[in-house]
Amino acid sequence: MLAILFFYTVVFSKLMTQNRKIIHVDADCFYAAIEMRDDPSLRDIPIAIGGPENTRSVLATANYAARVYGVRSAMPTSVAKRLCPALRVLPGNMTKYRIASEQMHRIFQEFTEIIEPLSLDEAYLDVTDSAYFHGSATRIAQEIRARILAEVGITVSAGVAANKFIAKVASDWDKPDGLTVVTPEKQFEFVSAVPVKFISGIGRVAQERLAGLGVFTCADLQKLEFSVLQKSFGSTAFRLSQFALGIDDRPVSVSRERKSISVEHTFSKDLMDLRECEAVLPILFTDLKKRMTGRNFESQLSKYYLKMKFDDFKQTTIEQPIRHKLSDEVFLSLLRQAYDRYRRPVRLIGVGYRLSPPKPLQLLLPFS
């Protein structure tokens, strides 16, 4: 069982991580929080950021007053309005959000240079070697939260732990405006109580598959035979087993490499057949080429990539290695293959390229 492996794996993990001190900071309903900060009359009513309900728009976020009704991010605006007829949907202002994000990151940089941004409002900080507050990660997290409230005018939640996985789970543990600290001594006890849905990559389908195995928490996952887990989850089984034990050796990565470049479009009306899907490809090609302009990604392009979402919200992706010079005809072939998987009306199509890591520069040394 996984629990039997805990003693050995945790010792190895401690050697690898060298008792790191990681803080995960996550703003509470960030976009909505900025809007409520700037207009106090919005604070006590359900609001969300998104597009009009008579379009295919989805919500970027919702405040906690709206979440009481089941409104959440990535939900179609029309569905959200049915759940909460009084919901006020705002279009959002990315300029304001970026300014707030920059303010947050300037505060982070006062305490450490090892910062891994995940989005405008979320980041990992490695404060292992920080001298502030005599190296207390808890005090640093408290100060960061207080500074963001005073200078940015919004609340953030934070998790403090010895690795990224536990820190991220901890930041969600006491939202909104919470701080959860998980010491190495309490790590196994803490992670055992964590629902498996908190594990990154475990979506609804994976949760249902785990539920079929009687697994609902990490404690349940610890008791599951690895061979059973591997049979259901293949190559991801080892990562799941490690997270279930609270083990995560990933470092906080300062530079995040772009892994793809793409464009996608959600259509105001479903595309009813393959012919209609083919007709919109030139528009997507034009947008993709605009996005590529001036970015010098040509040497990193490794695969063609196409995504298709159908009217029942089922989604499929398909890829093909780039073997010769780029050709739009390949996307046409991928489109036909993707459509054949379900043969239903299509609500979204995306096209793009997967990127390989940039090649290191080779220095030319002069002959002496």
Order of alpha helices (4+ residues) and beta strands (2+ residues): alpha-beta-alpha-beta-beta-alpha-alpha-beta-alpha-beta-beta-alpha-beta-alpha-beta-alpha-alpha-alpha-alpha-alpha-beta-alpha-beta-beta-alpha-beta
